[in-house]
C-alpha cells in the first residue's frame, strides 16, 4: 500500500544546481557536467540525493560527461504517486534521461539501494549501458544473508519509519550540509523514504528475478572500516554484509574487488578519490576497447 502523499509541495530551499525535466508528469532535478562518452550516471541510495555525489562528480567532470539526479521525492524533485519499488524507479530513470536529452551510453554507478536500481536498468536497457560500478551496494538476497541463509526465517524485517529523522552523511562537504539537511527535512522526502522502505523486499525480489546483466565491465567497491566491536550482533551483521559484497563481486565482476579500507557505508564521501579512480579505470577500459 502506497503511503499517502500530501497536497502541494514544500519549499525545497536553495536553487537547484542543475535543471528540472518532466518525467511522467513529475518535475525531476538532474545535474550534468562535462563532455565526452560514455556518460557516467550516479544513483544515490535510499534517502540520499544528488548532493552526496558532489566530490566524485567534481573529479569525473574533467574526464567525461557525468550526471547526478534526485529521484522523485528527494532533493529538488517533486514527489511521485507511483510505487517506489526498484523496477518502477529504473523505468522512470530511462524516462528522465530521455527527457533530459542524455542518450548515453552510460556507466551506471549505484550506491546501496541504488545498486538495485542500476542493475534493473541494465537488465532492461542493456543497449544503453557500457559499465556498472556498485558502491557498497545492497544484495538481492539481503534478508537471507542476515538470517544466516534461511529464506523462511522472519527474524529480519525492514520497516517503514513512522517518523523519518533526516541525518547528514558523514564527510559531506561542510558547505553542502545545511542544504542537504533542509532538503532531507522536506515532507516529500519522509514519505519517499517510507515508500521505498515499504517496497524494499519487493525490490530485492525483482533484482533476484531479473538477474541477467549485459556483457559489460562491473566493479564492486565495498566499505572496510567497520571492524570488530563488543556487540556480537553488530559484528555478525558486518560480517554478513562483507560476505554479500564478496558474493556480488564473485558473481558479477571479473575485476579486482575494491575495498575502501577507511570508509563506512558511504565510500563516495569517505574516500571520493578511490571511488573516482575506480570509475575512471572503467572509463579507460571501455575507451580502449
C-alpha positions, 0 to 999 in steps of 0.5 A: 500500500502506497503511503499517502502523499500530501497536497502541494509541495514544500519549499525545497530551499536553495536553487537547484544546481542543475535543471528540472525535466518532466518525467511522467508528469513529475518535475525531476532535478538532474545535474550534468557536467562535462563532455565526452562518452560514455556518460557516467550516471550516479544513483544515490541510495535510499534517502540520499540525493544528488548532493552526496555525489558532489566530490566524485562528480567534481573529479569525473567532470574533467574526464567525461560527461557525468550526471547526478539526479534526485529521484522523485521525492528527494532533493529538488524533485517533486514527489511521485504517486507511483510505487517506489519499488526498484523496477518502477524507479529504473523505468522512470530513470530511462524516462528522465534521461530521455527527457533530459536529452542524455542518450548515453551510453552510460556507466551506471554507478549505484550506491546501496539501494541504488545498486538495485536500481542500476542493475534493473536498468541494465537488465532492461536497457542493456543497449544503453549501458557500457559499465556498472560500478556498485558502491557498497551496494545492497544484495538481492538476497539481503534478508537471507544473508542476515538470517544466516541463509534461511529464506523462511526465517522472519527474524529480519524485517525492514520497516517503514519509519513512522517518523523519518529523522533526516541525518547528514552523511558523514564527510559531506562537504561542510558547505553542502550540509545545511542544504542537504539537511533542509532538503532531507527535512522536506515532507516529500522526502519522509514519505519517499523514504517510507515508500521505498522502505515499504517496497524494499523486499519487493525490490530485492525480489525483482533484482533476484528475478531479473538477474541477467546483466549485459556483457559489460565491465562491473566493479564492486567497491565495498566499505572496510572500516567497520571492524570488530566491536563488543556487540556480537550482533553488530559484528555478525551483521558486518560480517554478513554484509562483507560476505554479500559484497564478496558474493556480488563481486564473485558473481558479477565482476571479473575485476579486482574487488575494491575495498575502501579500507577507511570508509563506512557505508558511504565510500563516495564521501569517505574516500571520493578519490578511490571511488573516482579512480575506480570509475575512471579505470572503467572509463579507460577500459571501455575507451580502449576497447 
